[in-house]
Amino acid sequence: MAVLTAITPIEYLKGVGPQKADVLKKELQIFTIGDLLQLYPFRYVDRTQFFKIRQLDATLLGAQVLGRLIRLQEVGEKRAKRLVGLLKDETGTVELVWFQQIAWLKKTLQLNAVYVMYGKPTSFNGAISITHPEMELYQSSEKKIGNQTLQPVYTSTEKLKKFNLDTKGLQKLVAQALETVLPNWEDDLPADLRQKHHLIPAREAVLGIHFPTDQKAYETASRRLKFDELFWLQLRLLRNKQLNTKKYRGHRFTQVGDHFNTFFNTRLPFPLTGAQKRVMKEIRIDTNTGAQMNRLVQGDVGSGKTVVALMAMLLAIDNGFQACMMAPTEILATQHYHGVKELLGEDLCQVALLTGSTSTKERRRIHEQLEDGSLNILIGTHALIEDKVKFKNIGFVVIDEQHRFGVEQRAKLWRKNTIPPHMLVMTATPIPRTLAMTMYGDLDISAIDELPAGRKPIKTVHFFENQRLRAFGFMREEIQKGRQIYIVYPLIKESEKLDLLHLEAGLESLMREFPLPNYRISVVHGKMPVKDKNFEMQRFVKGETQIMVATTVIEVGVNVPNASVMIIENSERFGLSQLHQLRGRVGRGAEQSFCILMSSNKLSKDGRKRLETMVETNDGFKIAEVDLQLRGPGDISGTQQSGILEMKIANLSTDQALLTEVRETVIDIFLQDPELQLPEHQSLLQKLTHKGPAIAWDKIS
């Protein structure tokens, strides 16, 4: 008889079979016995204590009762329909109520049978009841599953329950799996590593996470499994970074020449902040190693990332190379182009703009100058990655708002030279440190965490709908001072038409409050033709309109120093990151700027927390940490990048200290044994090899 292991297909586990295996695969992505054992409980129920019915109290978080089901009847009609039961013990009765699965419960529950019931007691009109309790038929002769202390509760679905794969059914399968494979379970972590970090053996951890004997057993099991998950992730990422450093040679920038020095000494309009100097030094070191640079620079809107990128591009030019900067939208690319031209002046180097709107004649000129080397810096959109765009000697690439580009789009820029150019990717959405160590764990990460001197923090306030007249009055005052105002409406994904109606309704309200011709209004939304959108934005940029009413198309790419007020309608519908981005559209001039968050009177707990956070701080890194806690890593990154954030047990918002400990451990391993050739590291190398080829995270950047 074949020995079952963690990689054995789930259908071969006793008690599963083809039908249950099929539903486990579809509903929970459980394909092997190991996958089942990684279906960790999402909570535990303490089943050691039984309450008498007269002891039940609404202050209890949960209570277990042993009693007889003496009544079961369906009450009400349509939406008010519910199933009501009455459970009795020697001290009294308690009402049980179900609003869902009524037909199934009526067939399953047995009148006059004794049940173990568990649920949250609530009080209504002085009477205690329990809604949607867990019911388990009491069998005094039956052997208990697991232990008598903490009972695991697993994720289940309606389809799974049809195959008796509710929590109890899954408990039985997990217990069977543990009995089957645990005796042969191998520990992948070296013994000295386990000892150093006070980690229990893997076998003990797997058993302890599913059926812990007490709270301490759960905590030690949880810590070991979290350590494992983070350890293998960091080992793969840092191993991949090491391999890429060896594999990809980089252009060596040895000279700091006239272009860089002239700009730094005579054209730089303001002194660099300490953070800008630090990041520039890191880039300088990277580009002189002979290995290709892959660095992520993150910093708030207005922190000076573009100036750092420009100085790095000038460094490339001083060493005989060309540089380019790619932005996700034509508006942002054009803004970068004009900003760079203004900083450089007309004589320092040749700069061009290439977008979808560039004329055929201008494109031809740009292509010729790129190929003969007379064009030093090319700024543009996706047009830069077209095959017909050929550089004479591209050595440095800057990608702005990196998360808006696909992997292959970015990789195309690599192939513009025989030796890949150095890559600097930038984001104005600060990333929490823990998320950066996982999403971008094999990139070098820099943070520009200082704003230029003299920049006034934006004042943020939260107004409810009933304070709208106050907001209108403030708008009028600011316009009379000669300032300009943004009013942004949310995108409601379910209905693009509703977006426009929502925006138009707001526009009508504005027309009543600000009747023309006293004030002029620009209107911008995503359904407009690009030409019309640009026209409206330019009117606002030139000061021809005082108010811009827009959807979130202005989140990135509009720079109007005279705009001093950002009003965000229905702000509770936005995520923290987006609110912070929108707020960053103001506060770019010398005057005090304001952000007004308008919301309905009814707010969810998370919605209230988001708005309170915005009012309390302008620090994008603090905001990103709160966003991570509220939304989770998958949402905050915009996409689950190739499964890297689909963690089974570790939590990036609560396990920060452990992640830091793990990463330092992995760094120490590679410093001690770069090739993982020592005997104690053979198991690590073997598992890495069996995991398949490492993912090219540097190309995902």
Summary of the structure (lengths in Angstrom):
residues: 701
radius of gyration: 30.8
end to end distance: 48.1
largest distance: 95.0
contacts: 2223
relative contact order: 0.09
helix: 45%
strand: 18%
